[in-house]
Amino acid sequence: MHLQTVSQKIIYSDLQNRIAHFCPCSTDEGASRESAPADQPDTPEQDLPESRELRDEEIRLLREQGNSAEDWSAVRVHPDFNVLSVRGNQFFGRVYLGVFSGAMHAYPVPGGVVSLPQGVYGSTLADCRIGSASAVHRCPMLQGVRTGREVLLSNSSLRSSGATIYGNGIEIPIGVEIGGRPVRIFADLSLELAQFVLDRPGDALVQDDFNALVDRYCSRIQGHCTIVDDYAAVLDARHIQDAYIGPHAWVHQCDCIEEATILSTPADPTEVGPSSVIRRSIIQEGVSVDTGALVFDSMLFEHSYVTEHGKVQHTIVGPNSGVSLGEATASFMGPFVGFHHQSLLIANYWPGGRGNIGYGANVGSNHTSRMPDQECWPGEGMFFGLSSVIKYPANYREAPYTIIAAGVTTLPQKISFPFSLINEPVAYYLEVPPGFNNLIPAWGLTDNLYSLKRNEGKYKARNKAKRNHFDLTLFRPEIIAYMRKAVEYLESITERKTIYLPKDIPGLGKNMMTDVNRLKAIEAYRFFITLASLKAMRDRILANPKAVRSAEERRAETAGLERYLTMVPELLTRTLSSRQRDIDRGKAIIDDYQQTHCPAEEDPFVVETRQEVELELSRTRQALEYLSGA
């Protein structure tokens, strides 16, 4: 796959056209959006608003209403300008004022409305353009600001320092803090393109082509003002500079926004809330940055969040992921990463996402007496338990959906066993080196299938991403490939033992494994590998039921489907058993557990699994009918 192929999949926003609308002299007027798809045509550049000079009588009235101007001839207004809606202001340089009714107007914000009179009141404007039907109230400094229609600005300071590209094009280090795996961010960057570039740090052609793409993009969004687009609201913001704030964005009580692009749409408004700070960053649609959050040199993809004093620096936060209370630095967080506690994530390259970071987890032990040049590659769906400590370097890419138990410290290692549990040893053996943990391969498949199915359903239900698309199916081909490799490793032993060490089994990292767990894992991996293979065969039959098949092929496919019919119900059995163990444990400890929890059979995800199994059986019988009638 080439970079051009990946970049052509980008779904572009209207950012370039919007900046050209507000700053028509700053952008390359002959350039169209970079690689914009044919079904997303450019809108024609809009002209500047109609304007006229103030009449002498209007200047007199404006003065009587407490307004002053450095040069009244530099103040231009809409042809239908209403002088009564502008009171108590100071104007410096070139200022444009739209038409304001002066009547109370309800400005919509997430969760309600803010009602204020249209017009400009008690504010200082220098080289500004205020769009019609807007409300500007008690803003101590607006310098180099341009707004769209029906914008609300209240008790806020916004300015421009001159030429800006709104935080686009900056380079951030991912994984290796001191550099080596960099990526440049821009407002319409896709998760797939970012991963494509990050996966190829040594490919000069890919890096050069990507930098050229970003340079072209940035050349088309050069502006010279802070922009607040149509229907956006900014209230009680202490400092905003060199920012683009998109349509319907809701910015309130933030401390600082500098050199930033904040995309927003009516369907997916973005919110920047109290005490938040955003510097040199890109914020896509539907994002929340709230309650003392700090975002520096980072990119927050659509429907992600940083809240409750979370700190994000030199980091990409994927769709539907977020950081609360904790800190993420020099990391790439893929989709659906839950990070809701005071924890640490440093130098992680985690494109698969779908994981969780427990309270006190230290996934960032690269600050030793040596240089901070090590990184961690978590696998898709990894869970870092309470107070776990991950020592670097670490590579869990071939161990998706692995759980690091609470309080566990892992040594630098590479693991190749999906769905594993890494815990402290339950017994001590003389031959096991200090610091080694006990790895139980395929534990998620044998003992925790309920949680796996629950998370799969949860991700599908909660996915709000529109720009980025990812397969949320659990048993995908790449996951099955890791399971096949794990079976090869587990079966590669030359001698049966009670326990195994890294010299006995490849991919074991710095851990031990018991023979009992090895045998259970082989059975579990093989079961799900076979299940996925037979399901793929069934789907191929349903996709092309009239395909020509020999008698031998029909017999083999029929036998496979009949086997599949016997295996599929086992999914429900294992899911139900996994949930029942949790309930039995709870009943033995909590006196009224049965009054607060439904029976395992009635659990929503068990019911959903039962429905999936019934659908699988029905589709498989349909495929058998096709074969019998062939």
C-alpha positions as CSV (number, residue, x, y, z in Angstrom):
1,M,0.0,0.0,0.0
2,H,1.3,3.5,-0.9
3,L,0.8,6.7,1.1
4,Q,-1.2,8.2,-1.8
5,T,-3.7,5.3,-1.5
6,V,-4.2,5.9,2.3
7,S,-4.3,9.7,1.9
8,Q,-7.1,9.4,-0.7
9,K,-9.4,8.0,2.0
10,I,-9.3,11.1,4.1
11,I,-12.6,12.7,4.7
12,Y,-11.9,16.4,4.5
13,S,-13.6,19.1,6.5
14,D,-14.5,22.5,5.2
15,L,-11.6,24.1,7.1
16,Q,-9.6,25.4,4.0
17,N,-12.7,27.0,2.5
18,R,-13.7,28.6,5.9
19,I,-10.3,30.1,6.4
20,A,-10.3,31.4,2.8
21,H,-13.7,32.9,3.5
22,F,-12.4,34.9,6.5
23,C,-8.9,35.5,5.3
24,P,-9.2,35.6,1.5
25,C,-5.9,37.3,0.9
26,S,-3.9,34.8,3.0
27,T,-4.6,31.5,1.2
28,D,-3.6,30.2,-2.2
29,E,-6.7,31.1,-4.1
30,G,-5.8,28.8,-7.0
31,A,-5.5,25.7,-4.9
32,S,-8.3,23.3,-4.1
33,R,-8.5,21.1,-1.1
34,E,-5.7,18.5,-0.9
35,S,-7.0,15.2,-2.5
36,A,-10.6,16.1,-1.9
37,P,-12.9,13.4,-3.1
38,A,-15.0,14.1,-6.2
39,D,-18.3,13.8,-4.1
40,Q,-17.1,16.6,-1.9
41,P,-16.8,19.6,-4.2
42,D,-15.4,22.9,-3.1
43,T,-17.8,25.6,-2.3
44,P,-17.1,28.9,-4.1
45,E,-15.2,31.5,-2.1
46,Q,-17.6,33.8,-0.5
47,D,-17.2,37.6,-0.9
48,L,-16.5,39.9,1.9
49,P,-19.7,41.3,3.5
50,E,-21.4,44.3,1.9
51,S,-20.2,47.4,3.8
52,R,-20.4,51.2,3.8
53,E,-18.9,54.0,5.8
54,L,-20.7,55.4,8.9
55,R,-22.9,58.4,8.3
56,D,-22.3,61.6,10.3
57,E,-25.5,61.1,12.3
58,E,-24.6,57.5,13.1
59,I,-21.2,58.7,14.4
60,R,-22.8,61.3,16.6
61,L,-25.2,58.7,18.0
62,L,-22.4,56.2,18.6
63,R,-20.5,58.8,20.6
64,E,-23.5,59.6,22.6
65,Q,-23.9,55.9,23.4
66,G,-20.4,55.8,24.9
67,N,-18.4,54.6,21.8
68,S,-15.1,56.0,20.7
69,A,-12.9,55.3,17.7
70,E,-9.3,55.9,16.8
71,D,-10.5,56.7,13.3
72,W,-14.2,56.7,12.5
73,S,-13.5,56.4,8.8
74,A,-11.9,53.0,9.4
75,V,-15.1,51.7,10.9
76,R,-17.3,50.1,8.2
77,V,-20.8,48.6,8.7
78,H,-23.4,46.5,7.0
79,P,-25.8,48.6,4.8
80,D,-28.7,47.9,7.2
81,F,-26.6,48.6,10.3
82,N,-28.6,49.5,13.5
83,V,-26.7,52.1,15.5
84,L,-28.7,51.5,18.6
85,S,-27.2,48.0,19.2
86,V,-23.6,49.3,19.6
87,R,-22.9,50.9,23.0
88,G,-19.9,51.6,25.3
89,N,-17.1,50.3,23.0
90,Q,-13.7,51.4,21.8
91,F,-12.6,50.9,18.2
92,F,-9.1,50.8,16.9
93,G,-7.9,50.2,13.3
94,R,-10.1,48.7,10.7
95,V,-13.4,47.4,12.1
96,Y,-16.4,45.9,10.4
97,L,-19.8,45.6,12.2
98,G,-22.7,43.6,10.8
99,V,-26.3,44.2,11.3
100,F,-27.7,43.6,14.9
101,S,-31.3,43.8,15.9
102,G,-30.5,44.8,19.5
103,A,-33.2,42.4,20.7
104,M,-32.7,39.4,23.0
105,H,-31.5,36.4,21.1
106,A,-31.2,32.8,22.2
107,Y,-27.8,31.4,21.3
108,P,-27.9,27.6,21.3
109,V,-25.2,25.8,23.3
110,P,-25.0,22.1,24.2
111,G,-27.7,21.4,26.8
112,G,-29.6,24.7,26.4
113,V,-29.3,28.3,25.3
114,V,-27.7,31.6,26.4
115,S,-29.9,34.6,25.8
116,L,-28.3,38.0,25.3
117,P,-29.1,41.1,23.1
118,Q,-27.6,41.1,19.6
119,G,-25.1,43.8,19.2
120,V,-21.7,45.0,20.5
121,Y,-21.6,46.2,24.1
122,G,-18.8,47.4,26.5
123,S,-15.9,45.9,24.4
124,T,-12.6,46.9,22.9
125,L,-12.2,46.0,19.2
126,A,-9.0,46.4,17.1
127,D,-8.9,45.3,13.5
128,C,-12.0,43.1,13.9
129,R,-14.9,41.9,11.8
130,I,-18.1,41.0,13.7
131,G,-20.7,39.0,11.7
132,S,-24.4,39.9,11.6
133,A,-26.8,38.7,14.4
134,S,-23.9,38.3,16.8
135,A,-23.7,39.4,20.4
136,V,-20.4,40.8,21.8
137,H,-20.6,41.7,25.5
138,R,-17.9,43.0,27.8
139,C,-15.0,41.7,25.9
140,P,-11.9,43.6,27.2
141,M,-9.8,42.9,24.1
142,L,-10.7,41.7,20.6
143,Q,-7.8,42.2,18.3
144,G,-7.5,40.7,14.9
145,V,-10.7,38.7,15.3
146,R,-13.2,37.7,12.7
147,T,-16.6,36.1,13.4
148,G,-19.3,34.4,11.4
149,R,-23.0,34.9,11.8
150,E,-24.8,34.5,15.2
151,V,-21.7,34.3,17.2
152,L,-21.7,34.9,20.9
153,L,-18.7,36.5,22.5
154,S,-19.0,37.4,26.2
155,N,-16.4,38.5,28.8
156,S,-13.5,37.0,26.7
157,S,-10.2,38.2,25.3
158,L,-9.3,37.1,21.7
159,R,-6.4,38.3,19.6
160,S,-4.2,37.5,16.7
161,S,-0.4,37.8,16.5
162,G,-0.4,37.9,12.7
163,A,0.3,35.0,10.3
164,T,-0.8,31.6,11.6
165,I,-1.6,28.1,10.4
166,Y,-3.7,27.4,13.6
167,G,-1.5,24.6,15.0
168,N,-1.3,22.6,11.9
169,G,1.9,21.1,10.6
170,I,3.7,20.7,14.0
171,E,5.8,17.6,14.5
172,I,5.3,15.5,17.6
173,P,7.4,12.5,18.8
174,I,5.5,9.3,19.3
175,G,6.9,6.4,21.3
176,V,10.5,7.5,21.5
177,E,10.4,10.8,23.4
178,I,13.7,12.1,22.1
179,G,12.7,11.5,18.5
180,G,12.8,8.7,16.0
181,R,9.1,8.1,15.3
182,P,7.7,11.6,14.6
183,V,4.5,12.5,12.8
184,R,3.1,15.9,11.8
185,I,-0.5,16.7,12.6
186,F,-3.1,18.6,10.6
187,A,-6.8,19.0,11.1
188,D,-7.9,16.4,8.6
189,L,-5.3,13.7,9.4
190,S,-6.9,10.3,9.6
191,L,-6.0,7.6,12.1
192,E,-5.1,5.2,9.3
193,L,-2.7,7.7,7.7
194,A,-1.0,8.6,11.0
195,Q,-0.4,4.9,11.7
196,F,0.9,4.3,8.1
197,V,3.5,7.0,8.6
198,L,4.4,6.0,12.2
199,D,4.9,2.4,11.1
200,R,7.5,3.4,8.6
201,P,9.9,5.7,10.4
202,G,12.9,4.6,8.2
203,D,11.1,4.8,4.9
204,A,12.5,8.1,3.4
205,L,10.0,8.0,0.5
206,V,7.0,7.7,2.8
207,Q,8.3,10.4,5.1
208,D,9.1,12.8,2.2
209,D,5.7,12.3,0.6
210,F,3.8,12.8,3.9
211,N,5.7,16.0,4.6
212,A,5.0,17.3,1.1
213,L,1.3,16.5,1.7
214,V,1.3,18.4,5.0
215,D,3.2,21.3,3.6
216,R,0.6,21.7,0.8
217,Y,-2.3,21.4,3.3
218,C,-0.7,24.1,5.5
219,S,-0.1,26.4,2.6
220,R,-3.9,26.5,2.0
221,I,-4.9,27.4,5.6
222,Q,-2.6,30.3,6.3
223,G,-4.5,33.0,8.0
224,H,-3.9,36.3,9.8
225,C,-6.7,36.4,12.3
226,T,-8.4,34.5,15.1
227,I,-11.6,33.1,13.7
228,V,-14.9,32.3,15.5
229,D,-17.1,30.6,12.9
230,D,-20.9,30.7,12.5
231,Y,-23.1,29.9,15.6
232,A,-20.1,29.4,17.9
233,A,-20.2,30.7,21.5
234,V,-17.2,31.9,23.6
235,L,-18.0,32.9,27.2
236,D,-15.6,33.9,29.9
237,A,-12.4,32.9,28.1
238,R,-9.3,34.4,29.5
239,H,-7.0,34.2,26.5
240,I,-7.5,33.0,22.9
241,Q,-4.9,33.7,20.2
242,D,-4.3,32.5,16.7
243,A,-7.1,30.0,16.8
244,Y,-9.8,28.7,14.5
245,I,-13.0,27.9,16.4
246,G,-15.5,26.0,14.2
247,P,-19.2,26.4,13.8
248,H,-21.4,25.6,16.8
249,A,-18.3,25.2,19.1
250,W,-19.0,25.9,22.8
251,V,-16.0,27.5,24.6
252,H,-16.6,28.6,28.1
253,Q,-14.4,29.6,31.1
254,C,-11.2,28.3,29.5
255,D,-7.8,29.6,30.5
256,C,-6.1,29.5,27.2
257,I,-6.4,28.5,23.5
258,E,-3.3,29.3,21.4
259,E,-2.3,28.2,17.9
260,A,-5.1,25.7,17.6
261,T,-7.8,24.4,15.3
262,I,-11.0,23.4,16.9
263,L,-13.3,21.7,14.4
264,S,-17.0,21.5,15.2
265,T,-20.3,20.9,13.4
266,P,-24.0,21.2,14.3
267,A,-24.3,17.4,14.6
268,D,-21.0,17.1,16.5
269,P,-20.2,20.3,18.4
270,T,-16.9,20.5,20.3
271,E,-16.7,21.8,23.8
272,V,-13.8,23.5,25.6
273,G,-14.7,24.0,29.2
274,P,-13.6,25.6,32.5
275,S,-9.9,26.1,33.3
276,S,-8.7,24.2,30.2
277,V,-5.6,25.0,28.3
278,I,-5.0,24.1,24.6
279,R,-1.7,25.1,22.9
280,R,-0.4,24.1,19.4
281,S,-3.0,21.4,19.0
282,I,-5.7,20.1,16.7
283,I,-9.2,19.3,18.1
284,Q,-11.6,17.5,15.8
285,E,-15.4,17.4,15.9
286,G,-17.4,16.2,18.9
287,V,-14.4,16.5,21.3
288,S,-14.6,17.6,24.9
289,V,-11.7,19.4,26.7
290,D,-13.0,20.3,30.1
291,T,-12.4,20.9,33.8
292,G,-8.7,21.9,34.0
293,A,-7.5,19.7,31.1
294,L,-4.1,20.5,29.6
295,V,-3.5,19.8,25.9
296,F,-0.1,20.7,24.4
297,D,1.3,19.8,21.0
298,S,-1.3,17.1,20.5
299,M,-4.2,16.0,18.3
300,L,-7.6,14.8,19.7
301,F,-9.5,12.8,17.1
302,E,-13.3,13.0,16.7
303,H,-15.3,12.2,19.9
304,S,-12.4,11.9,22.1
305,Y,-11.9,13.8,25.4
306,V,-9.5,15.2,28.0
307,T,-11.2,16.1,31.2
308,E,-10.8,16.4,35.0
309,H,-7.2,17.8,35.0
310,G,-6.0,15.3,32.5
311,K,-2.7,16.2,30.8
312,V,-1.9,15.3,27.2
313,Q,1.4,16.3,25.6
314,H,2.9,15.2,22.3
315,T,0.1,12.7,22.0
316,I,-2.5,11.5,19.5
317,V,-5.8,10.5,21.2
318,G,-7.9,8.3,18.9
319,P,-11.7,8.4,18.3
320,N,-13.8,7.5,21.3
321,S,-10.8,7.6,23.6
322,G,-9.9,9.9,26.4
323,V,-7.8,11.0,29.4
324,S,-9.3,11.9,32.7
325,L,-7.1,12.8,35.7
326,G,-4.0,11.0,34.3
327,E,-1.1,12.0,32.0
328,A,-0.3,10.9,28.5
329,T,3.0,12.0,26.8
330,A,4.6,11.0,23.5
331,S,1.9,8.4,22.9
332,F,-0.5,7.3,20.2
333,M,-3.7,6.1,21.7
334,G,-6.0,4.2,19.2
335,P,-9.8,4.1,19.5
336,F,-11.7,3.3,22.7
337,V,-8.9,3.6,25.2
338,G,-10.3,4.2,28.7
339,F,-8.0,6.3,30.9
340,H,-10.2,7.5,33.7
341,H,-7.8,7.6,36.7
342,Q,-4.6,9.1,38.0
343,S,-2.2,7.0,35.9
344,L,0.7,7.5,33.5
345,L,1.0,6.7,29.9
346,I,4.4,7.7,28.4
347,A,6.1,6.7,25.1
348,N,3.4,4.3,24.0
349,Y,2.6,3.4,20.4
350,W,-0.9,1.9,20.7
351,P,-2.7,2.1,17.4
352,G,-5.0,-0.8,18.1
353,G,-6.5,0.9,21.2
354,R,-9.6,-0.7,22.7
355,G,-7.9,-1.0,26.1
356,N,-8.0,0.3,29.6
357,I,-5.6,1.9,32.1
358,G,-6.4,1.3,35.8
359,Y,-5.8,3.6,38.7
360,G,-2.1,4.1,39.5
361,A,-0.9,2.2,36.5
362,N,2.6,3.3,35.4
363,V,2.8,2.5,31.8
364,G,5.9,4.7,31.3
365,S,8.9,3.3,33.0
366,N,11.4,4.7,30.5
367,H,12.8,7.3,32.9
368,T,15.8,5.4,34.4
369,S,19.4,6.5,34.7
370,R,19.6,6.0,30.9
371,M,18.2,8.2,28.1
372,P,14.4,8.3,27.7
373,D,14.6,6.6,24.3
374,Q,12.6,3.4,25.0
375,E,9.0,2.8,24.1
376,C,6.1,0.4,24.7
377,W,3.8,-1.2,22.1
378,P,0.6,-2.3,23.9
379,G,-1.5,-4.8,22.0
380,E,-5.1,-4.1,21.0
381,G,-7.5,-4.4,23.9
382,M,-4.8,-4.5,26.6
383,F,-5.8,-3.9,30.2
384,F,-3.2,-2.4,32.6
385,G,-4.4,-3.2,36.1
386,L,-4.3,-1.1,39.3
387,S,-0.8,0.0,40.2
388,S,0.8,-2.1,37.6
389,V,4.3,-1.0,36.4
390,I,5.5,-1.7,32.9
391,K,9.2,-1.6,32.4
392,Y,10.6,-0.6,29.0
393,P,11.2,-1.5,26.3
394,A,8.0,-3.6,26.0
395,N,6.2,-5.1,23.0
396,Y,2.8,-6.6,23.5
397,R,1.6,-6.1,19.9
398,E,1.3,-9.9,19.3
399,A,-0.6,-10.3,22.6
400,P,-3.8,-8.5,22.0
401,Y,-6.4,-8.4,24.8
402,T,-3.9,-9.3,27.4
403,I,-4.4,-8.3,31.0
404,I,-1.7,-7.1,33.4
405,A,-3.1,-7.9,36.8
406,A,-3.2,-5.4,39.7
407,G,0.1,-4.7,41.4
408,V,2.2,-6.5,38.8
409,T,5.6,-5.2,37.7
410,T,6.6,-6.5,34.3
411,L,10.2,-6.7,33.1
412,P,11.3,-5.5,29.6
413,Q,9.9,-8.1,27.2
414,K,8.1,-9.1,24.1
415,I,5.0,-11.3,24.5
416,S,3.3,-13.3,21.7
417,F,0.3,-14.9,23.3
418,P,-3.1,-13.2,22.8
419,F,-5.8,-13.1,25.4
420,S,-3.3,-13.8,28.2
421,L,-3.3,-13.0,31.9
422,I,0.0,-11.9,33.5
423,N,0.0,-12.3,37.2
424,E,2.4,-12.9,40.1
425,P,3.3,-16.5,40.5
426,V,1.0,-18.6,42.7
427,A,4.1,-20.6,43.9
428,Y,7.8,-20.1,43.8
429,Y,10.3,-22.3,41.9
430,L,14.0,-22.2,42.3
431,E,14.6,-22.2,38.6
432,V,12.4,-19.1,38.0
433,P,14.4,-15.9,38.1
434,P,13.4,-13.1,40.4
435,G,11.0,-10.6,38.9
436,F,9.4,-13.2,36.5
437,N,5.6,-13.4,36.4
438,N,3.2,-16.1,35.6
439,L,1.7,-15.9,32.1
440,I,-1.5,-17.8,31.5
441,P,-2.0,-17.8,27.7
442,A,-5.6,-17.7,26.3
443,W,-7.0,-16.9,29.7
444,G,-9.5,-14.5,28.2
445,L,-10.8,-17.2,26.0
446,T,-11.0,-19.9,28.7
447,D,-12.1,-17.8,31.7
448,N,-13.1,-14.4,30.7
449,L,-15.1,-14.7,27.4
450,Y,-18.0,-12.7,28.9
451,S,-15.9,-9.6,29.2
452,L,-14.5,-10.0,25.7
453,K,-18.0,-10.2,24.2
454,R,-19.2,-7.4,26.4
455,N,-16.4,-5.1,25.3
456,E,-17.0,-6.0,21.6
457,G,-20.7,-5.1,21.9
458,K,-19.9,-1.9,23.9
459,Y,-17.5,-0.6,21.3
460,K,-19.9,-1.2,18.5
461,A,-22.7,0.6,20.4
462,R,-20.6,3.5,21.5
463,N,-18.7,4.2,18.2
464,K,-19.4,7.8,17.1
465,A,-16.6,8.1,14.6
466,K,-17.5,9.3,11.1
467,R,-14.1,10.2,9.7
468,N,-12.4,7.1,10.7
469,H,-13.5,3.5,10.2
470,F,-12.2,0.4,12.0
471,D,-13.3,-3.2,12.2
472,L,-14.6,-3.8,15.8
473,T,-15.0,-7.5,15.3
474,L,-13.1,-9.4,17.9
475,F,-11.9,-12.5,15.9
476,R,-10.5,-10.7,12.9
477,P,-7.9,-12.3,10.5
478,E,-5.0,-10.4,12.2
479,I,-6.1,-11.6,15.6
480,I,-6.4,-15.2,14.3
481,A,-2.9,-14.9,12.8
482,Y,-1.5,-14.1,16.3
483,M,-3.4,-17.1,17.7
484,R,-1.9,-19.4,15.1
485,K,1.6,-18.2,15.9
486,A,0.9,-18.7,19.6
487,V,-0.1,-22.3,19.0
488,E,3.1,-22.9,17.0
489,Y,5.1,-21.6,20.0
490,L,3.2,-23.6,22.5
491,E,3.7,-26.8,20.5
492,S,7.4,-26.2,19.9
493,I,8.6,-27.6,23.2
494,T,11.2,-30.4,23.0
495,E,10.5,-31.7,26.4
496,R,7.4,-31.8,28.7
497,K,7.9,-30.0,32.0
498,T,5.9,-28.8,34.9
499,I,6.9,-25.2,34.2
500,Y,8.5,-23.5,31.2
501,L,10.8,-20.5,30.9
502,P,11.7,-18.3,27.9
503,K,14.4,-20.7,26.8
504,D,11.7,-23.4,26.4
505,I,9.0,-21.4,24.6
506,P,9.4,-18.4,22.2
507,G,7.4,-15.3,22.9
508,L,7.1,-15.9,26.6
509,G,9.0,-12.7,27.5
510,K,10.3,-12.6,31.1
511,N,7.6,-14.9,32.5
512,M,7.0,-18.5,33.4
513,M,4.2,-20.8,32.2
514,T,2.8,-24.0,33.6
515,D,2.2,-27.1,31.5
516,V,-1.4,-27.2,32.6
517,N,-2.0,-23.7,31.2
518,R,-0.1,-24.5,28.1
519,L,-2.4,-27.4,27.2
520,K,-5.5,-25.4,28.0
521,A,-4.3,-22.6,25.8
522,I,-3.6,-24.9,22.8
523,E,-7.2,-26.2,23.0
524,A,-8.7,-22.7,23.4
525,Y,-6.7,-21.2,20.6
526,R,-7.5,-24.1,18.2
527,F,-11.2,-23.9,19.0
528,F,-11.5,-20.2,18.1
529,I,-9.2,-20.6,15.1
530,T,-11.4,-23.4,13.7
531,L,-14.5,-21.4,14.6
532,A,-13.3,-18.4,12.6
533,S,-12.2,-20.5,9.7
534,L,-15.5,-22.3,9.4
535,K,-17.4,-19.0,9.7
536,A,-15.4,-17.5,6.9
537,M,-16.2,-20.6,4.8
538,R,-19.9,-20.2,5.5
539,D,-19.8,-16.6,4.6
540,R,-18.1,-17.3,1.3
541,I,-20.9,-19.8,0.5
542,L,-23.6,-17.3,1.3
543,A,-21.9,-14.6,-0.7
544,N,-21.8,-16.9,-3.8
545,P,-24.3,-19.7,-3.4
546,K,-24.4,-20.5,-7.1
547,A,-20.7,-21.1,-7.5
548,V,-19.7,-24.2,-9.3
549,R,-18.4,-26.9,-6.8
550,S,-17.2,-30.4,-7.3
551,A,-18.9,-33.2,-5.4
552,E,-15.7,-33.5,-3.2
553,E,-15.8,-29.8,-2.4
554,R,-19.5,-30.0,-1.5
555,R,-18.8,-32.9,0.8
556,A,-15.9,-31.1,2.5
557,E,-17.9,-27.9,2.9
558,T,-21.0,-29.7,4.2
559,A,-18.8,-31.5,6.8
560,G,-17.3,-28.2,7.8
561,L,-20.7,-26.5,8.3
562,E,-22.1,-29.4,10.2
563,R,-19.1,-29.2,12.6
564,Y,-19.7,-25.4,12.8
565,L,-23.3,-26.1,13.9
566,T,-21.9,-28.1,16.9
567,M,-19.3,-25.5,17.8
568,V,-21.3,-22.3,17.7
569,P,-23.4,-23.1,20.8
570,E,-20.2,-23.4,22.8
571,L,-19.8,-19.6,22.5
572,L,-23.0,-19.2,24.5
573,T,-21.9,-21.9,27.0
574,R,-18.5,-20.3,27.6
575,T,-19.9,-16.8,27.8
576,L,-22.6,-17.8,30.3
577,S,-20.1,-19.8,32.4
578,S,-17.8,-16.8,32.5
579,R,-20.6,-14.6,33.8
580,Q,-21.9,-17.2,36.2
581,R,-18.5,-17.4,37.9
582,D,-18.6,-13.7,38.6
583,I,-22.1,-14.0,40.1
584,D,-21.3,-17.0,42.2
585,R,-18.3,-15.2,43.7
586,G,-20.4,-12.1,44.4
587,K,-23.2,-14.1,46.1
588,A,-20.7,-15.7,48.4
589,I,-19.5,-12.4,49.6
590,I,-22.3,-9.8,49.3
591,D,-25.4,-10.7,51.3
592,D,-27.9,-9.0,49.0
593,Y,-26.1,-9.7,45.7
594,Q,-29.1,-11.4,44.1
595,Q,-31.2,-8.3,44.7
596,T,-28.8,-6.0,42.9
597,H,-27.8,-8.3,40.0
598,C,-29.8,-10.1,37.4
599,P,-29.3,-13.9,36.8
600,A,-26.5,-14.7,34.3
601,E,-29.1,-16.0,31.8
602,E,-30.8,-12.5,31.8
603,D,-27.6,-10.5,31.5
604,P,-27.9,-8.2,28.5
605,F,-24.7,-9.3,26.9
606,V,-25.5,-13.0,27.5
607,V,-28.9,-12.4,25.9
608,E,-27.1,-10.6,23.0
609,T,-24.7,-13.6,22.6
610,R,-27.6,-16.0,22.6
611,Q,-29.2,-14.0,19.8
612,E,-25.9,-14.0,17.9
613,V,-25.6,-17.7,18.2
614,E,-29.2,-18.2,17.0
615,L,-28.4,-16.0,14.0
616,E,-25.2,-17.9,13.2
617,L,-27.1,-21.2,13.4
618,S,-29.8,-19.9,11.0
619,R,-27.3,-18.6,8.5
620,T,-25.3,-21.8,8.6
621,R,-28.4,-23.9,8.0
622,Q,-29.2,-21.6,5.0
623,A,-25.7,-22.3,3.6
624,L,-26.3,-26.1,4.0
625,E,-29.5,-25.7,2.1
626,Y,-27.6,-24.0,-0.7
627,L,-25.0,-26.9,-0.8
628,S,-27.7,-29.6,-0.7
629,G,-29.5,-28.0,-3.7
630,A,-26.3,-27.4,-5.7
